């Protein structure tokens, strides 16, 4: 059975001091965070990888990761594809508002790849390290349980996903006793508090509670809903044309409230880390060194496949 890893790598990376944060080297041999996600996905059984990028970073992307990953994947019978997110890739009858430079968000990113998604897939951020457990659990779900509108999500503990260097955005989740998602709210500027907890503005959050890190397990049945609701989104952004974003957590939350889908939350104990800010990079480098020293990864990353 074919299963796809869909990697969203089209972000501008404005908070990473003008560089392309998804391509920052963090491993001992220049590996980037995506290398570890791809390694973990192949190890878990995924056999197709699709990168969502922008045309203007294509050359850098292929030079730093694409060409190299294609060779590794070819040796392990893993298919590789590319999709391109573009600001002007809008439904018929819509055009880019004057002055808009901001991408349309993760929902539009996934739509950019819709023609390549003919099998169950997981979607992840390029600049987040998720750990091995989530890839294994989501792959097993896609193989054994995913059907039509029965989806899944990797559930991280909020306290394991915070940055020491500034606020982060997370999908704060409500989960029922059966581990099914009942609501997810995209919450920005979440910071660590002095007592080790978490807060967004004046609101104290449950640091042990589940959050989404944009690690969703979906099926092709999701795509027509995502496409149709993009039109609805665009029809409702009057007054916020320059900043509004079509985001996966918000869309999936709306589908949950409408009773159109179910999402099983698969808890993962792993600690997230990523390069949200330039100051995060030394910690990420040190974290991968610790994982290698502990035997979680080989220094020659892909040598154990």
C-alpha positions in Angstrom: 0.0 0.0 0.0 1.3 3.4 -0.9 1.5 6.0 1.8 2.8 9.6 1.3 4.8 12.0 3.4 3.8 15.5 2.4 6.4 18.1 3.5 5.4 21.8 3.6 8.6 23.7 2.8 7.2 26.8 1.1 7.5 29.1 4.1 9.3 32.4 3.6 11.3 32.0 6.9 11.1 35.7 7.7 11.8 35.0 11.5 15.0 33.3 10.6 16.9 36.5 9.9 16.1 36.5 6.2 17.5 33.0 5.5 15.6 29.9 4.4 15.2 28.3 7.8 14.1 24.9 6.4 17.5 24.6 4.8 19.6 25.4 7.9 22.2 22.6 8.6 21.8 21.0 12.0 23.4 17.6 11.8 27.0 16.5 11.9 27.3 16.1 8.1 25.2 19.2 7.2 21.9 17.4 7.6 18.8 19.6 7.9 15.7 18.9 10.0 13.9 17.5 6.9 16.6 14.8 6.5 15.6 13.4 9.9 11.9 13.5 9.1 12.4 11.7 5.8 14.6 9.1 7.5 12.0 8.5 10.2 9.2 8.3 7.6 11.0 5.8 5.3 11.9 3.7 8.4 8.3 3.7 9.4 7.2 2.5 6.0 6.3 5.6 3.9 7.1 5.0 0.3 6.4 8.3 -1.4 7.6 11.8 -0.5 6.1 15.0 -1.9 7.8 18.4 -1.2 5.7 21.6 -1.4 8.1 24.5 -2.2 8.0 27.8 -4.0 9.5 28.3 -7.4 11.9 31.0 -6.2 13.6 28.6 -3.7 13.6 25.6 -6.1 17.2 25.9 -7.1 18.5 26.1 -3.5 16.1 23.4 -2.4 17.2 20.9 -5.0 20.9 21.7 -4.5 20.7 21.3 -0.7 18.3 18.5 -0.3 16.2 17.5 -3.3 18.8 15.9 -5.6 20.4 14.1 -2.6 17.1 12.8 -1.3 16.1 11.6 -4.7 19.1 9.4 -4.9 18.5 8.0 -1.4 14.9 7.4 -2.1 15.6 5.7 -5.5 17.8 3.2 -3.6 14.9 2.3 -1.3 12.1 2.3 -3.9 10.6 5.5 -2.5 8.9 7.9 -5.0 9.7 11.6 -4.9 7.5 14.4 -6.2 7.3 18.2 -6.1 4.4 20.7 -5.8 4.6 24.4 -6.0 2.7 26.8 -3.8 2.0 30.1 -5.5 0.2 33.3 -4.3 -1.9 33.5 -7.4 -3.0 29.8 -7.4 -6.6 30.7 -6.6 -10.0 29.3 -7.6 -11.7 30.7 -10.7 -13.1 34.2 -10.1 -10.5 35.2 -7.5 -7.3 37.2 -7.9 -4.5 38.3 -5.5 -5.6 41.4 -3.6 -3.4 44.5 -4.3 -0.5 44.6 -1.9 -0.8 41.0 -0.8 2.6 39.3 -0.5 1.8 36.8 2.3 1.2 33.2 1.3 -2.3 31.8 1.8 -1.4 29.3 4.5 -1.1 25.6 5.0 -4.5 24.8 3.5 -3.5 26.3 0.2 -0.1 24.6 0.5 -1.8 21.1 0.6 -4.1 22.0 -2.3 -0.9 22.7 -4.4 -0.2 19.0 -4.1 -3.7 17.6 -4.6 -2.9 16.0 -8.0 -0.1 14.0 -6.4 -2.1 12.8 -3.4 -3.9 9.6 -4.6 -3.2 7.6 -1.4 -3.4 8.2 2.4 -0.9 10.8 3.4 0.6 12.6 6.4 1.4 16.3 6.2 4.2 17.9 8.2 6.1 21.2 8.5 9.6 21.2 7.0 11.3 22.9 9.9 9.9 20.8 12.8 11.5 17.7 14.3 8.7 15.4 15.4 10.6 12.2 16.7 10.3 8.6 15.5 7.2 7.6 17.5 4.7 9.8 15.6 5.8 8.5 12.2 5.3 4.9 13.3 2.0 5.5 14.9 0.5 7.6 12.0 1.8 5.2 9.4 0.1 2.3 11.2 -3.1 4.3 11.4 -3.0 5.1 7.7 -2.5 1.4 6.9 -5.0 -0.1 9.3 -7.7 2.5 10.2 -7.7 5.5 7.8 -10.8 5.4 5.7 -12.6 8.2 3.9 -13.1 10.8 6.6 -11.5 9.0 9.5 -8.3 10.9 10.0 -5.6 11.1 12.7 -3.2 13.6 14.3 0.0 13.4 16.3 -0.8 14.8 19.7 2.2 16.5 21.4 2.2 17.9 24.9 2.3 21.7 24.8 5.2 21.8 27.2 7.3 19.7 24.8 6.8 22.1 21.9 7.8 25.5 23.3 10.8 27.7 22.2 13.1 29.4 24.7 13.5 32.3 22.2 10.0 33.6 21.7 6.4 32.9 21.1 5.2 30.0 18.9 1.9 29.1 17.2 0.2 25.8 18.0 -3.1 24.2 17.4 -4.5 23.9 21.0 -6.7 20.8 21.1 -9.7 19.5 23.0 -9.7 15.7 23.2 -12.4 13.4 24.5 -12.1 10.2 26.6 -11.7 8.1 23.5 -8.8 10.1 22.2 -10.7 11.8 19.5 -10.3 15.4 18.7 -13.3 17.6 19.4 -11.8 21.0 18.7 -8.6 22.6 17.7 -7.8 26.4 17.9 -4.8 27.9 16.2 -3.2 29.9 19.0 -0.4 32.3 18.4 2.4 33.7 20.5 2.4 30.9 23.1 5.3 31.4 25.5 6.8 29.7 28.5 5.9 31.1 31.9 8.2 31.6 34.8 6.8 28.6 36.6 7.3 26.3 33.7 3.8 26.6 32.3 2.5 28.1 29.1 0.5 31.2 28.2 -0.9 33.1 25.2 -1.3 36.7 26.2 -3.3 36.8 29.4 -4.6 33.3 29.0 -2.9 30.4 30.9 -2.8 27.2 28.9 -2.6 23.6 30.1 1.1 22.8 29.6 0.3 19.0 29.7 -2.5 19.4 27.1 -2.4 18.2 23.5 -1.4 20.5 20.7 -1.2 20.0 16.9 2.1 20.5 15.3 0.6 20.3 11.8 1.3 16.5 11.7 -2.0 15.2 10.3 -2.9 11.8 8.8 -5.4 12.3 6.0 -6.9 10.6 3.0 -7.7 11.8 -0.5 -11.3 12.3 0.6 -10.1 15.3 2.5 -9.0 17.2 -0.6 -12.4 18.1 -2.1 -13.5 19.5 1.2 -10.3 21.5 1.5 -10.8 22.8 -2.0 -14.5 23.7 -1.7 -13.9 25.5 1.6 -11.1 27.6 0.2 -13.7 29.3 -1.9 -15.7 30.0 1.2 -12.6 31.3 3.0 -11.8 33.7 0.2 -15.4 35.0 0.1 -15.2 35.8 3.8 -11.9 37.8 4.1 -13.2 41.2 3.3 -11.3 43.7 5.4 -8.4 41.3 6.0 -7.4 40.6 2.4 -3.7 41.2 3.1 -3.2 38.9 6.1 -5.9 36.2 6.2 -4.5 32.6 6.0 -6.3 29.4 5.2 -4.9 27.1 7.9 -5.3 23.3 8.3 -6.1 23.4 12.1 -8.9 25.9 11.6 -10.3 24.0 8.6 -10.2 20.7 10.3 -11.8 22.2 13.4 -14.7 23.5 11.3 -15.2 20.1 9.8 -15.2 18.5 13.2 -17.9 20.9 14.4 -20.0 20.1 11.3 -19.6 16.4 12.0 -18.1 15.8 8.6 -14.8 14.1 9.8 -13.3 12.3 12.8 -9.7 12.7 14.0 -8.1 10.3 16.3 -5.3 11.8 18.4 -2.2 9.6 18.7 -0.2 10.8 21.7 3.5 11.1 21.3 6.0 11.5 24.1 8.7 13.0 22.0 10.0 16.5 22.5 9.6 18.8 19.5 12.4 21.1 18.4 12.7 23.3 15.4 14.3 26.5 14.1 11.6 29.0 14.5 14.1 31.7 15.4 17.8 32.0 14.5 18.6 31.7 18.2 17.0 28.2 18.2 19.7 26.7 15.9 22.4 26.0 18.5 20.0 24.1 20.7 18.7 22.1 17.7 22.3 21.2 16.7 23.0 20.1 20.3 19.8 18.1 20.5 20.6 16.1 17.4 24.1 15.4 18.7 22.5 14.0 21.9 20.2 11.8 19.9 23.2 10.5 17.9 25.3 10.0 21.0 22.4 8.0 22.5 22.2 5.7 19.5 18.9 7.0 18.2 20.5 7.9 14.8 23.7 7.1 13.0 26.1 9.9 12.3 25.7 8.7 8.7 22.0 9.2 8.9 20.6 7.0 6.2 23.0 4.1 6.6 20.6 2.1 8.6 17.8 2.0 6.1 
